[in-house]
């Protein structure tokens, strides 16, 4: 009985330590304007709220969101984001402002960040 318990625990540890069968793959690089949109929406809320009350705040936030994205694009300050296909076939856009990856590279998505798989 003790042998069976040890075998079960050892098998469980080996399964938990095994990596994913197939990693996610980078399909394309795209631009990300989340920072500009957030700054524009925040500024729009303040200015719209000051001039038009609650309705002005909502309208200002929408205009600021769109304007912030465009200002970030026009300034050439877009951050990197990648289109990633998961092992289930789903595609998602994941930001990676600091690290650079090649198209076709195998990566792991942990939270909202990409991590390169090292062989």
Buried (B, 14 or more C-beta within 10 A) or exposed (E): EEEEEEEEEEEEEEEEEEEEEEBBBBEEBEEBBBBBBBBBBBBBBBBBBEEEEEEBBBBBBBBBBBBBBBBBEEEEEBBBBBBBBBEEEEEEEBBBEEEEBEEEBBBBBEEEBBBBEEE
